[in-house]
Amino acid sequence: MCNRTMVSSRTRVLAARDHCYELHIGFVHLGWNIWTGNRADLEATARRLSEVFERGPLPLH
């Protein structure tokens, strides 16, 4: 049986992992937009990726 600390620790790990997924997807989109020369989407993706990075992991409930 898990105690509350263990569950809390697992939740933090899952939130961090989800955040890494978000960042990875954003970086893939940056690369794609650089590759295709899509400057408008590159700038929009860069802004959104910056927001996600600064926000940090979302709390999981």
N, C-alpha and C positions, 0 to 999 in steps of 0.2 A: 504494500500500500504506500502511495506517495504522500509525503507530508507537504505542507503549504509552501515551504521554502523550495522544495524540489520542483513543484509545479510552477512557481514563480520563475525559477531559473530556466526551466524549459520554455516558458512563454517568452522570456527575453531572448533566448537563443532563436526561437522561431521568428520573432519580430525582426531580429538582426538578419536572419537568413532571407526573409521576404524583402527586406530593404536592399540586400545585395542583389537579389533578382531584379528589383526595380532599376537599380543602377546599371546592371549588366544589359538589360533591355535598352535602356537609354543610350549606353555607349555603342551598342550595335546599330541603333538608329543614327547616331552621329556618323559612324563609319559609312553607312549606306548613303547618307546624304552628302558626305564628302565625295564618295565614289561616283555618285550620279550627278554631282555638281548642282544639287538643289539647295541653293543658298538660303532661300526663304525658310524652308523646313529645317535646315541646319541651325539657323538662328533660333527658331522657335523651340526646337529640341534642346538646344544648349540652355536656353532660359529655363525650360521645364526641368531638365536634369539638375540644374543648379538649385532649383527650389526643392526638389526631392532630396538632394544631398544635404542641403542646409536644414531641412525639416527633420531628418533622421528617421529611425524606424517608427512605424505607427504602432500604437499600443494594441495588443491583441486582447480580446475579452473572452 
